[in-house]
Amino acid sequence: MSIDATDRRIIAATAGGLPLAPEPFTAVAEWLGLDEGEVRRRLVAMQASGVIRRIAVAPNHYALGMTANGMSVWDVDDATVDDLGPRVGALDFVSHCYRRPRARPGWPYNLFAMLHGASREEVEAKRRVVSDLLGPACRSHDILYSTRILKKTGLRLTGGA
């Protein structure tokens, strides 16, 4: 799908995030002089075509008091990872969960889940919940704790898309 000038305007208007308003798509539409329905339709079309991967909240977990954040990594049996991954991702303390190829021999992990908590003890308790959910399908796991927050940015357009 190619995008037109209106799509580019919508992307530019939302690149820094949606406005903190009761009806953010209405606000974007008003900024651009468009109908809210058109803004929504275009965003859905861009997402369906792969131009936009997702529209999601990207909270600052540190500002919310969750300073012991860890990327948990799991070596899950390939026959069950596609079933178990969404169950891990649905846990309320997991902000994102995804499958990645293993990088053997040194990196056997194929399921990644970001766990959040106010302390490492809390995150470790949550890791035990994930471990129990995965059960015998999980052969090994580890956790990589964050040492700083990385800057999160919205979509940026370059060149002639």
PyMOL CGO cylinders between C-alpha atoms (Angstrom):
from pymol import cmd
from pymol.cgo import CYLINDER

trace = [
    CYLINDER, 0.00, 0.00, 0.00, 1.28, 3.43, -0.80, 0.3, 1, 1, 1, 1, 1, 1,
    CYLINDER, 1.28, 3.43, -0.80, 0.27, 6.33, 1.36, 0.3, 1, 1, 1, 1, 1, 1,
    CYLINDER, 0.27, 6.33, 1.36, -1.00, 9.67, 0.17, 0.3, 1, 1, 1, 1, 1, 1,
    CYLINDER, -1.00, 9.67, 0.17, -0.59, 13.21, 1.48, 0.3, 1, 1, 1, 1, 1, 1,
    CYLINDER, -0.59, 13.21, 1.48, -3.51, 12.84, 3.91, 0.3, 1, 1, 1, 1, 1, 1,
    CYLINDER, -3.51, 12.84, 3.91, -2.04, 9.63, 5.36, 0.3, 1, 1, 1, 1, 1, 1,
    CYLINDER, -2.04, 9.63, 5.36, 1.27, 11.47, 5.80, 0.3, 1, 1, 1, 1, 1, 1,
    CYLINDER, 1.27, 11.47, 5.80, -0.50, 14.31, 7.62, 0.3, 1, 1, 1, 1, 1, 1,
    CYLINDER, -0.50, 14.31, 7.62, -2.20, 11.82, 9.96, 0.3, 1, 1, 1, 1, 1, 1,
    CYLINDER, -2.20, 11.82, 9.96, 1.11, 10.09, 10.65, 0.3, 1, 1, 1, 1, 1, 1,
    CYLINDER, 1.11, 10.09, 10.65, 2.84, 13.42, 11.29, 0.3, 1, 1, 1, 1, 1, 1,
    CYLINDER, 2.84, 13.42, 11.29, 0.03, 14.51, 13.64, 0.3, 1, 1, 1, 1, 1, 1,
    CYLINDER, 0.03, 14.51, 13.64, 0.25, 11.31, 15.67, 0.3, 1, 1, 1, 1, 1, 1,
    CYLINDER, 0.25, 11.31, 15.67, 4.02, 10.65, 15.54, 0.3, 1, 1, 1, 1, 1, 1,
    CYLINDER, 4.02, 10.65, 15.54, 4.53, 12.13, 18.99, 0.3, 1, 1, 1, 1, 1, 1,
    CYLINDER, 4.53, 12.13, 18.99, 1.57, 10.20, 20.39, 0.3, 1, 1, 1, 1, 1, 1,
    CYLINDER, 1.57, 10.20, 20.39, -2.15, 10.69, 20.50, 0.3, 1, 1, 1, 1, 1, 1,
    CYLINDER, -2.15, 10.69, 20.50, -3.38, 13.72, 22.41, 0.3, 1, 1, 1, 1, 1, 1,
    CYLINDER, -3.38, 13.72, 22.41, -4.35, 13.18, 26.04, 0.3, 1, 1, 1, 1, 1, 1,
    CYLINDER, -4.35, 13.18, 26.04, -8.01, 13.92, 25.43, 0.3, 1, 1, 1, 1, 1, 1,
    CYLINDER, -8.01, 13.92, 25.43, -11.27, 12.06, 26.04, 0.3, 1, 1, 1, 1, 1, 1,
    CYLINDER, -11.27, 12.06, 26.04, -11.61, 11.57, 22.26, 0.3, 1, 1, 1, 1, 1, 1,
    CYLINDER, -11.61, 11.57, 22.26, -8.08, 11.63, 20.80, 0.3, 1, 1, 1, 1, 1, 1,
    CYLINDER, -8.08, 11.63, 20.80, -9.11, 10.72, 17.25, 0.3, 1, 1, 1, 1, 1, 1,
    CYLINDER, -9.11, 10.72, 17.25, -11.62, 13.57, 17.23, 0.3, 1, 1, 1, 1, 1, 1,
    CYLINDER, -11.62, 13.57, 17.23, -8.84, 15.95, 18.30, 0.3, 1, 1, 1, 1, 1, 1,
    CYLINDER, -8.84, 15.95, 18.30, -6.53, 14.69, 15.52, 0.3, 1, 1, 1, 1, 1, 1,
    CYLINDER, -6.53, 14.69, 15.52, -9.35, 15.06, 12.99, 0.3, 1, 1, 1, 1, 1, 1,
    CYLINDER, -9.35, 15.06, 12.99, -10.01, 18.63, 14.14, 0.3, 1, 1, 1, 1, 1, 1,
    CYLINDER, -10.01, 18.63, 14.14, -6.30, 19.53, 13.89, 0.3, 1, 1, 1, 1, 1, 1,
    CYLINDER, -6.30, 19.53, 13.89, -6.24, 18.27, 10.31, 0.3, 1, 1, 1, 1, 1, 1,
    CYLINDER, -6.24, 18.27, 10.31, -9.64, 19.52, 9.21, 0.3, 1, 1, 1, 1, 1, 1,
    CYLINDER, -9.64, 19.52, 9.21, -10.86, 15.97, 8.59, 0.3, 1, 1, 1, 1, 1, 1,
    CYLINDER, -10.86, 15.97, 8.59, -13.78, 13.85, 9.71, 0.3, 1, 1, 1, 1, 1, 1,
    CYLINDER, -13.78, 13.85, 9.71, -13.00, 11.57, 12.68, 0.3, 1, 1, 1, 1, 1, 1,
    CYLINDER, -13.00, 11.57, 12.68, -14.33, 8.58, 10.73, 0.3, 1, 1, 1, 1, 1, 1,
    CYLINDER, -14.33, 8.58, 10.73, -11.87, 9.24, 7.93, 0.3, 1, 1, 1, 1, 1, 1,
    CYLINDER, -11.87, 9.24, 7.93, -8.95, 9.43, 10.37, 0.3, 1, 1, 1, 1, 1, 1,
    CYLINDER, -8.95, 9.43, 10.37, -9.99, 6.12, 11.94, 0.3, 1, 1, 1, 1, 1, 1,
    CYLINDER, -9.99, 6.12, 11.94, -10.57, 4.43, 8.54, 0.3, 1, 1, 1, 1, 1, 1,
    CYLINDER, -10.57, 4.43, 8.54, -7.19, 5.54, 7.27, 0.3, 1, 1, 1, 1, 1, 1,
    CYLINDER, -7.19, 5.54, 7.27, -5.38, 4.38, 10.41, 0.3, 1, 1, 1, 1, 1, 1,
    CYLINDER, -5.38, 4.38, 10.41, -7.11, 0.98, 10.20, 0.3, 1, 1, 1, 1, 1, 1,
    CYLINDER, -7.11, 0.98, 10.20, -6.20, 0.68, 6.51, 0.3, 1, 1, 1, 1, 1, 1,
    CYLINDER, -6.20, 0.68, 6.51, -2.59, 1.62, 7.19, 0.3, 1, 1, 1, 1, 1, 1,
    CYLINDER, -2.59, 1.62, 7.19, -2.45, -0.94, 9.98, 0.3, 1, 1, 1, 1, 1, 1,
    CYLINDER, -2.45, -0.94, 9.98, -4.07, -3.66, 7.86, 0.3, 1, 1, 1, 1, 1, 1,
    CYLINDER, -4.07, -3.66, 7.86, -1.57, -3.05, 5.06, 0.3, 1, 1, 1, 1, 1, 1,
    CYLINDER, -1.57, -3.05, 5.06, 1.44, -3.06, 7.39, 0.3, 1, 1, 1, 1, 1, 1,
    CYLINDER, 1.44, -3.06, 7.39, 2.29, 0.64, 7.05, 0.3, 1, 1, 1, 1, 1, 1,
    CYLINDER, 2.29, 0.64, 7.05, 1.50, 0.93, 10.78, 0.3, 1, 1, 1, 1, 1, 1,
    CYLINDER, 1.50, 0.93, 10.78, 2.22, -2.09, 12.98, 0.3, 1, 1, 1, 1, 1, 1,
    CYLINDER, 2.22, -2.09, 12.98, 0.06, -1.07, 15.91, 0.3, 1, 1, 1, 1, 1, 1,
    CYLINDER, 0.06, -1.07, 15.91, -1.45, 1.77, 17.87, 0.3, 1, 1, 1, 1, 1, 1,
    CYLINDER, -1.45, 1.77, 17.87, -0.60, 1.32, 21.53, 0.3, 1, 1, 1, 1, 1, 1,
    CYLINDER, -0.60, 1.32, 21.53, 0.14, 3.05, 24.79, 0.3, 1, 1, 1, 1, 1, 1,
    CYLINDER, 0.14, 3.05, 24.79, 3.85, 3.33, 25.63, 0.3, 1, 1, 1, 1, 1, 1,
    CYLINDER, 3.85, 3.33, 25.63, 3.85, 4.21, 29.33, 0.3, 1, 1, 1, 1, 1, 1,
    CYLINDER, 3.85, 4.21, 29.33, 6.87, 5.42, 31.26, 0.3, 1, 1, 1, 1, 1, 1,
    CYLINDER, 6.87, 5.42, 31.26, 6.99, 2.58, 33.78, 0.3, 1, 1, 1, 1, 1, 1,
    CYLINDER, 6.99, 2.58, 33.78, 9.53, 4.40, 35.92, 0.3, 1, 1, 1, 1, 1, 1,
    CYLINDER, 9.53, 4.40, 35.92, 7.14, 7.34, 36.35, 0.3, 1, 1, 1, 1, 1, 1,
    CYLINDER, 7.14, 7.34, 36.35, 4.46, 4.84, 37.39, 0.3, 1, 1, 1, 1, 1, 1,
    CYLINDER, 4.46, 4.84, 37.39, 6.71, 3.49, 40.16, 0.3, 1, 1, 1, 1, 1, 1,
    CYLINDER, 6.71, 3.49, 40.16, 7.68, 0.31, 38.34, 0.3, 1, 1, 1, 1, 1, 1,
    CYLINDER, 7.68, 0.31, 38.34, 11.46, 0.58, 38.49, 0.3, 1, 1, 1, 1, 1, 1,
    CYLINDER, 11.46, 0.58, 38.49, 12.42, -3.11, 38.53, 0.3, 1, 1, 1, 1, 1, 1,
    CYLINDER, 12.42, -3.11, 38.53, 11.62, -3.97, 34.92, 0.3, 1, 1, 1, 1, 1, 1,
    CYLINDER, 11.62, -3.97, 34.92, 13.04, -7.10, 33.36, 0.3, 1, 1, 1, 1, 1, 1,
    CYLINDER, 13.04, -7.10, 33.36, 12.94, -8.76, 29.98, 0.3, 1, 1, 1, 1, 1, 1,
    CYLINDER, 12.94, -8.76, 29.98, 12.29, -12.39, 30.78, 0.3, 1, 1, 1, 1, 1, 1,
    CYLINDER, 12.29, -12.39, 30.78, 13.52, -14.87, 28.20, 0.3, 1, 1, 1, 1, 1, 1,
    CYLINDER, 13.52, -14.87, 28.20, 12.21, -18.41, 27.86, 0.3, 1, 1, 1, 1, 1, 1,
    CYLINDER, 12.21, -18.41, 27.86, 13.29, -21.55, 26.02, 0.3, 1, 1, 1, 1, 1, 1,
    CYLINDER, 13.29, -21.55, 26.02, 9.85, -22.92, 25.15, 0.3, 1, 1, 1, 1, 1, 1,
    CYLINDER, 9.85, -22.92, 25.15, 9.17, -26.04, 23.13, 0.3, 1, 1, 1, 1, 1, 1,
    CYLINDER, 9.17, -26.04, 23.13, 8.50, -24.99, 19.53, 0.3, 1, 1, 1, 1, 1, 1,
    CYLINDER, 8.50, -24.99, 19.53, 5.38, -27.17, 19.35, 0.3, 1, 1, 1, 1, 1, 1,
    CYLINDER, 5.38, -27.17, 19.35, 3.66, -25.17, 22.12, 0.3, 1, 1, 1, 1, 1, 1,
    CYLINDER, 3.66, -25.17, 22.12, 5.16, -21.66, 22.02, 0.3, 1, 1, 1, 1, 1, 1,
    CYLINDER, 5.16, -21.66, 22.02, 2.49, -20.29, 19.66, 0.3, 1, 1, 1, 1, 1, 1,
    CYLINDER, 2.49, -20.29, 19.66, -0.22, -21.42, 22.10, 0.3, 1, 1, 1, 1, 1, 1,
    CYLINDER, -0.22, -21.42, 22.10, 1.55, -20.38, 25.29, 0.3, 1, 1, 1, 1, 1, 1,
    CYLINDER, 1.55, -20.38, 25.29, 2.96, -17.03, 24.14, 0.3, 1, 1, 1, 1, 1, 1,
    CYLINDER, 2.96, -17.03, 24.14, -0.42, -15.27, 23.88, 0.3, 1, 1, 1, 1, 1, 1,
    CYLINDER, -0.42, -15.27, 23.88, -1.33, -16.57, 27.34, 0.3, 1, 1, 1, 1, 1, 1,
    CYLINDER, -1.33, -16.57, 27.34, 1.84, -15.02, 28.76, 0.3, 1, 1, 1, 1, 1, 1,
    CYLINDER, 1.84, -15.02, 28.76, 1.17, -11.79, 26.85, 0.3, 1, 1, 1, 1, 1, 1,
    CYLINDER, 1.17, -11.79, 26.85, -2.33, -11.60, 28.36, 0.3, 1, 1, 1, 1, 1, 1,
    CYLINDER, -2.33, -11.60, 28.36, -0.97, -11.40, 31.92, 0.3, 1, 1, 1, 1, 1, 1,
    CYLINDER, -0.97, -11.40, 31.92, -1.65, -7.94, 33.36, 0.3, 1, 1, 1, 1, 1, 1,
    CYLINDER, -1.65, -7.94, 33.36, 1.98, -7.40, 34.40, 0.3, 1, 1, 1, 1, 1, 1,
    CYLINDER, 1.98, -7.40, 34.40, 3.41, -8.17, 30.92, 0.3, 1, 1, 1, 1, 1, 1,
    CYLINDER, 3.41, -8.17, 30.92, 3.63, -5.10, 28.68, 0.3, 1, 1, 1, 1, 1, 1,
    CYLINDER, 3.63, -5.10, 28.68, 4.80, -6.98, 25.60, 0.3, 1, 1, 1, 1, 1, 1,
    CYLINDER, 4.80, -6.98, 25.60, 5.50, -10.55, 24.68, 0.3, 1, 1, 1, 1, 1, 1,
    CYLINDER, 5.50, -10.55, 24.68, 6.85, -11.93, 21.44, 0.3, 1, 1, 1, 1, 1, 1,
    CYLINDER, 6.85, -11.93, 21.44, 8.48, -14.90, 19.80, 0.3, 1, 1, 1, 1, 1, 1,
    CYLINDER, 8.48, -14.90, 19.80, 11.97, -14.57, 18.32, 0.3, 1, 1, 1, 1, 1, 1,
    CYLINDER, 11.97, -14.57, 18.32, 14.29, -17.02, 16.58, 0.3, 1, 1, 1, 1, 1, 1,
    CYLINDER, 14.29, -17.02, 16.58, 16.82, -18.73, 18.79, 0.3, 1, 1, 1, 1, 1, 1,
    CYLINDER, 16.82, -18.73, 18.79, 20.49, -17.79, 18.32, 0.3, 1, 1, 1, 1, 1, 1,
    CYLINDER, 20.49, -17.79, 18.32, 22.17, -21.08, 19.13, 0.3, 1, 1, 1, 1, 1, 1,
    CYLINDER, 22.17, -21.08, 19.13, 24.42, -22.20, 20.56, 0.3, 1, 1, 1, 1, 1, 1,
    CYLINDER, 24.42, -22.20, 20.56, 24.66, -19.37, 23.08, 0.3, 1, 1, 1, 1, 1, 1,
    CYLINDER, 24.66, -19.37, 23.08, 21.07, -18.10, 23.12, 0.3, 1, 1, 1, 1, 1, 1,
    CYLINDER, 21.07, -18.10, 23.12, 18.39, -20.83, 23.32, 0.3, 1, 1, 1, 1, 1, 1,
    CYLINDER, 18.39, -20.83, 23.32, 15.47, -18.49, 24.10, 0.3, 1, 1, 1, 1, 1, 1,
    CYLINDER, 15.47, -18.49, 24.10, 12.52, -18.08, 21.75, 0.3, 1, 1, 1, 1, 1, 1,
    CYLINDER, 12.52, -18.08, 21.75, 9.89, -16.32, 23.91, 0.3, 1, 1, 1, 1, 1, 1,
    CYLINDER, 9.89, -16.32, 23.91, 10.43, -12.86, 25.39, 0.3, 1, 1, 1, 1, 1, 1,
    CYLINDER, 10.43, -12.86, 25.39, 8.13, -11.13, 27.91, 0.3, 1, 1, 1, 1, 1, 1,
    CYLINDER, 8.13, -11.13, 27.91, 8.70, -7.77, 29.58, 0.3, 1, 1, 1, 1, 1, 1,
    CYLINDER, 8.70, -7.77, 29.58, 7.78, -7.95, 33.27, 0.3, 1, 1, 1, 1, 1, 1,
    CYLINDER, 7.78, -7.95, 33.27, 7.19, -4.87, 35.42, 0.3, 1, 1, 1, 1, 1, 1,
    CYLINDER, 7.19, -4.87, 35.42, 7.24, -4.31, 39.16, 0.3, 1, 1, 1, 1, 1, 1,
    CYLINDER, 7.24, -4.31, 39.16, 8.20, -1.93, 41.94, 0.3, 1, 1, 1, 1, 1, 1,
    CYLINDER, 8.20, -1.93, 41.94, 10.98, -4.23, 43.18, 0.3, 1, 1, 1, 1, 1, 1,
    CYLINDER, 10.98, -4.23, 43.18, 13.07, -7.12, 41.90, 0.3, 1, 1, 1, 1, 1, 1,
    CYLINDER, 13.07, -7.12, 41.90, 11.32, -9.36, 44.42, 0.3, 1, 1, 1, 1, 1, 1,
    CYLINDER, 11.32, -9.36, 44.42, 7.97, -8.45, 42.85, 0.3, 1, 1, 1, 1, 1, 1,
    CYLINDER, 7.97, -8.45, 42.85, 9.29, -9.12, 39.36, 0.3, 1, 1, 1, 1, 1, 1,
    CYLINDER, 9.29, -9.12, 39.36, 10.76, -12.46, 40.49, 0.3, 1, 1, 1, 1, 1, 1,
    CYLINDER, 10.76, -12.46, 40.49, 7.34, -13.44, 41.86, 0.3, 1, 1, 1, 1, 1, 1,
    CYLINDER, 7.34, -13.44, 41.86, 5.80, -12.55, 38.50, 0.3, 1, 1, 1, 1, 1, 1,
    CYLINDER, 5.80, -12.55, 38.50, 8.49, -14.58, 36.74, 0.3, 1, 1, 1, 1, 1, 1,
    CYLINDER, 8.49, -14.58, 36.74, 7.40, -17.58, 38.84, 0.3, 1, 1, 1, 1, 1, 1,
    CYLINDER, 7.40, -17.58, 38.84, 3.81, -17.05, 37.62, 0.3, 1, 1, 1, 1, 1, 1,
    CYLINDER, 3.81, -17.05, 37.62, 5.04, -17.16, 34.01, 0.3, 1, 1, 1, 1, 1, 1,
    CYLINDER, 5.04, -17.16, 34.01, 7.16, -20.22, 34.76, 0.3, 1, 1, 1, 1, 1, 1,
    CYLINDER, 7.16, -20.22, 34.76, 4.14, -22.01, 36.25, 0.3, 1, 1, 1, 1, 1, 1,
    CYLINDER, 4.14, -22.01, 36.25, 2.04, -21.08, 33.22, 0.3, 1, 1, 1, 1, 1, 1,
    CYLINDER, 2.04, -21.08, 33.22, 4.65, -22.43, 30.80, 0.3, 1, 1, 1, 1, 1, 1,
    CYLINDER, 4.65, -22.43, 30.80, 5.14, -25.59, 32.87, 0.3, 1, 1, 1, 1, 1, 1,
    CYLINDER, 5.14, -25.59, 32.87, 7.14, -28.45, 31.37, 0.3, 1, 1, 1, 1, 1, 1,
    CYLINDER, 7.14, -28.45, 31.37, 7.14, -26.82, 27.91, 0.3, 1, 1, 1, 1, 1, 1,
    CYLINDER, 7.14, -26.82, 27.91, 9.83, -24.46, 29.25, 0.3, 1, 1, 1, 1, 1, 1,
    CYLINDER, 9.83, -24.46, 29.25, 13.34, -25.88, 29.37, 0.3, 1, 1, 1, 1, 1, 1,
    CYLINDER, 13.34, -25.88, 29.37, 15.16, -22.83, 30.75, 0.3, 1, 1, 1, 1, 1, 1,
    CYLINDER, 15.16, -22.83, 30.75, 14.75, -19.11, 31.36, 0.3, 1, 1, 1, 1, 1, 1,
    CYLINDER, 14.75, -19.11, 31.36, 16.54, -15.99, 32.48, 0.3, 1, 1, 1, 1, 1, 1,
    CYLINDER, 16.54, -15.99, 32.48, 15.79, -12.33, 33.06, 0.3, 1, 1, 1, 1, 1, 1,
    CYLINDER, 15.79, -12.33, 33.06, 17.64, -9.22, 31.92, 0.3, 1, 1, 1, 1, 1, 1,
    CYLINDER, 17.64, -9.22, 31.92, 16.89, -6.27, 34.20, 0.3, 1, 1, 1, 1, 1, 1,
    CYLINDER, 16.89, -6.27, 34.20, 16.67, -2.76, 32.81, 0.3, 1, 1, 1, 1, 1, 1,
    CYLINDER, 16.67, -2.76, 32.81, 19.28, -0.33, 34.02, 0.3, 1, 1, 1, 1, 1, 1,
    CYLINDER, 19.28, -0.33, 34.02, 17.78, 2.76, 32.39, 0.3, 1, 1, 1, 1, 1, 1,
    CYLINDER, 17.78, 2.76, 32.39, 14.73, 3.83, 30.42, 0.3, 1, 1, 1, 1, 1, 1,
    CYLINDER, 14.73, 3.83, 30.42, 15.14, 4.08, 26.68, 0.3, 1, 1, 1, 1, 1, 1,
    CYLINDER, 15.14, 4.08, 26.68, 13.57, 6.91, 24.76, 0.3, 1, 1, 1, 1, 1, 1,
    CYLINDER, 13.57, 6.91, 24.76, 10.40, 5.76, 23.06, 0.3, 1, 1, 1, 1, 1, 1,
    CYLINDER, 10.40, 5.76, 23.06, 9.31, 7.54, 19.92, 0.3, 1, 1, 1, 1, 1, 1,
    CYLINDER, 9.31, 7.54, 19.92, 6.43, 7.28, 17.53, 0.3, 1, 1, 1, 1, 1, 1,
    CYLINDER, 6.43, 7.28, 17.53, 6.56, 6.61, 13.83, 0.3, 1, 1, 1, 1, 1, 1,
    CYLINDER, 6.56, 6.61, 13.83, 8.88, 8.82, 11.83, 0.3, 1, 1, 1, 1, 1, 1,
    CYLINDER, 8.88, 8.82, 11.83, 8.60, 9.10, 8.06, 0.3, 1, 1, 1, 1, 1, 1,
    CYLINDER, 8.60, 9.10, 8.06, 11.61, 9.59, 5.83, 0.3, 1, 1, 1, 1, 1, 1,
    CYLINDER, 11.61, 9.59, 5.83, 12.02, 9.56, 2.10, 0.3, 1, 1, 1, 1, 1, 1,
    CYLINDER, 12.02, 9.56, 2.10, 9.36, 8.75, -0.45, 0.3, 1, 1, 1, 1, 1, 1,
    CYLINDER, 9.36, 8.75, -0.45, 7.03, 6.16, 1.05, 0.3, 1, 1, 1, 1, 1, 1,
]
cmd.load_cgo(trace, "trace")
